[in-house]
């Protein structure tokens, strides 16, 4: 910083821009490294289901199914793909509290088809979506009450 030797006694208020320039350069470097990684995307492998409790379907539950060909089923009834938004809109427009949709999709279905269905559902008034999966074949839940009859059956096959 320079000091003025003039006798006027004027105070000059000039901002020190060096720290600001340092921060801007650091941010520039961070963005130069992060932006290509964001644009490249990543591979997501959905988790396998373990320790799953049975999902008891109630009459009020709305279940959207998607088969391996990408066809939609609403509550186990086939519907046209283009009618999904309209049907969901009618159902969730009338609801005031429970705006949950359960989704069960084929395991070999392309993930983009699931995302498309979720987007349509969100635009149609669905607030929460739950994905339904099955227990991994050959495994049992570590939680006894999740297994069919697991809480009821003891050694010897007799109920308590």
C-alpha positions as CSV (number, residue, x, y, z in Angstrom):
1,X,0.0,0.0,0.0
2,X,1.2,3.4,-0.9
3,X,1.0,6.3,1.4
4,X,0.2,9.8,0.2
5,X,2.5,12.5,1.4
6,X,0.3,15.4,0.3
7,X,-0.8,17.8,2.9
8,X,-4.5,17.7,2.0
9,X,-5.4,15.0,4.5
10,X,-7.7,13.2,2.0
11,X,-8.4,9.6,2.6
12,X,-8.4,7.3,-0.4
13,X,-10.7,4.3,-0.2
14,X,-9.4,1.9,-2.8
15,X,-10.4,-1.8,-2.3
16,X,-7.7,-4.4,-2.1
17,X,-8.7,-6.7,-5.0
18,X,-5.8,-9.2,-4.5
19,X,-7.8,-11.6,-2.2
20,X,-10.8,-11.4,-4.6
21,X,-8.6,-12.4,-7.6
22,X,-7.1,-15.3,-5.6
23,X,-10.6,-16.6,-4.8
24,X,-11.7,-16.2,-8.4
25,X,-8.7,-18.2,-9.7
26,X,-9.3,-21.0,-7.2
27,X,-13.0,-21.2,-8.2
28,X,-12.0,-21.2,-11.9
29,X,-9.7,-24.1,-11.4
30,X,-12.4,-26.0,-9.4
31,X,-14.9,-25.5,-12.1
32,X,-12.5,-26.5,-14.8
33,X,-12.0,-29.8,-13.0
34,X,-15.6,-30.5,-12.0
35,X,-17.6,-29.6,-15.1
36,X,-16.1,-32.4,-17.3
37,X,-16.8,-35.0,-14.6
38,X,-20.5,-33.8,-14.4
39,X,-21.0,-33.9,-18.1
40,X,-19.5,-37.4,-18.4
41,X,-22.1,-38.9,-16.1
42,X,-21.6,-42.1,-14.1
43,X,-22.9,-45.7,-14.1
44,X,-25.4,-46.4,-11.4
45,X,-26.0,-50.0,-10.3
46,X,-29.2,-50.3,-8.3
47,X,-28.9,-52.1,-5.0
48,X,-30.0,-55.7,-4.6
49,X,-32.9,-56.1,-2.2
50,X,-32.1,-57.7,1.1
51,X,-33.9,-57.7,4.4
52,X,-37.2,-56.9,2.7
53,X,-40.5,-57.1,4.5
54,X,-43.6,-58.1,2.6
55,X,-45.4,-55.1,1.2
56,X,-49.1,-55.7,2.0
57,X,-51.0,-54.0,-0.8
58,X,-54.1,-52.1,0.4
59,X,-57.1,-51.2,-1.7
60,X,-56.0,-47.5,-1.7
61,X,-52.5,-48.2,-2.9
62,X,-51.7,-47.3,-6.5
63,X,-49.2,-49.6,-8.1
64,X,-47.6,-48.9,-11.5
65,X,-46.1,-51.8,-13.2
66,X,-43.7,-51.7,-16.2
67,X,-43.0,-54.9,-18.0
68,X,-39.8,-55.8,-20.0
69,X,-41.2,-54.2,-23.1
70,X,-41.9,-50.9,-21.4
71,X,-45.7,-51.3,-21.3
72,X,-47.5,-49.8,-18.3
73,X,-49.9,-51.6,-15.9
74,X,-51.9,-49.5,-13.3
75,X,-53.1,-51.8,-10.5
76,X,-52.3,-54.9,-12.6
77,X,-54.6,-53.6,-15.5
78,X,-52.8,-52.8,-18.8
79,X,-53.1,-49.2,-19.9
80,X,-51.8,-47.3,-22.9
81,X,-48.5,-45.6,-22.3
82,X,-49.8,-42.2,-23.5
83,X,-52.8,-42.4,-21.0
84,X,-50.6,-42.7,-17.9
85,X,-50.4,-39.0,-17.1
86,X,-54.2,-38.5,-17.6
87,X,-55.1,-41.5,-15.4
88,X,-52.6,-40.6,-12.6
89,X,-53.8,-37.0,-12.8
90,X,-57.4,-38.1,-12.2
91,X,-56.5,-40.4,-9.3
92,X,-54.1,-38.0,-7.4
93,X,-56.2,-34.8,-8.1
94,X,-59.0,-36.2,-5.9
95,X,-56.6,-37.3,-3.1
96,X,-55.8,-34.9,-0.3
97,X,-53.5,-36.8,2.0
98,X,-52.0,-40.0,0.5
99,X,-50.2,-39.1,-2.8
100,X,-47.9,-42.2,-2.9
101,X,-47.3,-44.3,-6.0
102,X,-45.6,-47.7,-5.8
103,X,-43.6,-48.7,-8.9
104,X,-42.6,-52.2,-9.8
105,X,-40.5,-52.6,-12.9
106,X,-39.0,-55.6,-14.7
107,X,-35.3,-56.0,-13.7
108,X,-34.0,-55.9,-17.3
109,X,-35.9,-52.8,-18.2
110,X,-33.8,-49.8,-19.3
111,X,-33.5,-47.3,-16.4
112,X,-34.6,-44.4,-18.7
113,X,-38.0,-46.0,-19.0
114,X,-38.4,-46.0,-15.2
115,X,-37.2,-42.3,-15.1
116,X,-39.8,-41.4,-17.8
117,X,-42.6,-43.0,-15.7
118,X,-41.4,-41.2,-12.6
119,X,-41.4,-37.9,-14.5
120,X,-44.9,-38.4,-15.7
121,X,-46.1,-39.4,-12.2
122,X,-44.5,-36.3,-10.7
123,X,-46.2,-34.1,-13.2
124,X,-49.5,-35.8,-12.5
125,X,-49.6,-35.0,-8.8
126,X,-47.7,-37.9,-7.2
127,X,-45.7,-36.6,-4.3
128,X,-43.8,-39.8,-3.2
129,X,-42.8,-42.9,-5.1
130,X,-41.8,-46.2,-3.6
131,X,-40.0,-48.8,-5.6
132,X,-41.0,-52.4,-5.0
133,X,-38.4,-55.1,-5.3
134,X,-38.1,-58.8,-4.4
135,X,-35.8,-60.6,-2.1
136,X,-32.6,-61.7,-3.7
137,X,-33.0,-65.3,-4.7
138,X,-31.3,-67.8,-2.4
139,X,-31.2,-65.3,0.5
140,X,-33.3,-64.8,3.6
141,X,-33.9,-61.7,5.5
142,X,-31.8,-61.3,8.6
143,X,-34.9,-59.9,10.3
144,X,-37.0,-62.8,11.4
145,X,-40.3,-60.9,11.1
146,X,-39.7,-60.1,7.4
147,X,-39.5,-63.8,6.4
148,X,-42.9,-65.4,5.6
149,X,-44.0,-66.9,8.9
150,X,-40.5,-66.2,10.3
151,X,-41.8,-64.6,13.5
152,X,-44.3,-67.4,14.1
153,X,-42.2,-70.6,13.4
154,X,-39.6,-71.8,15.8
155,X,-37.4,-75.0,15.7
156,X,-39.4,-78.1,15.0
157,X,-41.9,-76.2,12.7
158,X,-44.4,-75.5,15.5
159,X,-45.9,-72.1,16.1
160,X,-45.4,-70.8,19.7
